[in-house]
Amino acid sequence: MPDLSDSLTDKIQQETYGLFPIPVTKVSLPNHEQYKQQILTWMASQNILEKHGREAICFNVSQIGETNSLLNDIPDLGQQLLNAAVTHNNNSHKYNTNLAISESYLELHHEGAIYAPHEHSNCLFSLTYLINYNPEQHAFLKFRRNVASNHYPIIQIDSTELSPFNMTEATFNQSEGDVIIYPANMTHGYDNNPSNERITLTANIVPN
């Protein structure tokens, strides 16, 4: 059989690649309803912190209890969150290390709350656990592509249509009980929270 000719009309003439994809993992937490009831009971015994250290990036968001205190009191929940982080690592970066939670805080987001786009330093991953969350009433977590640079910022102009290559913000369907894990240096936040009682736990993951 003769070799195929290089002049075939369907020969591939061009290819566009998406290099360096950024992984984000969503894990539905087993026994979420059980954990939610434990957390709500725990919240009733805790103080609302007047200062939590994140006032510069958020508005109308309260921290309930001291940092790490919830997971210290419900260690099984901490292990479930860590398992989710391990799943993320196994499905993506595959770092050759054990993982640990370095800090965690329970947050109550009131009506009109804003969480400005931000990143976390000195950790591998961050995660957000949606404890009390209604997608029709509460703000969803979204992510922003970094187009800024101290030396060579990316020029942004109007596009004829959106594509994975020109979108500056992106998100996906989120439900109560989801644990969302993402690289700590990936910009994330939300614009406006329409209703009260959005409750989340955020944690940072480090090598152990």
Buried (B, 14 or more C-beta within 10 A) or exposed (E): EEEEEEEEEEEEEEEEEEEEEEBBBBBEBEEBEEBBEBBEEBBEEBEEBEEBEBEEEBBBBBBBBBBBBBBEBBEEBBEBBBBBBBBBBEEBEEEEEEBBBBBBBBBBBBBEBBBEBBBBEEBBBBBBBBBBBEEEEBBBBBBBBBEEEEEEEEEEEEEEEEEEEBEEEEEEEBEBBBBBBBBBBBBBBBEEBEBBBBBBBBBBBBEE
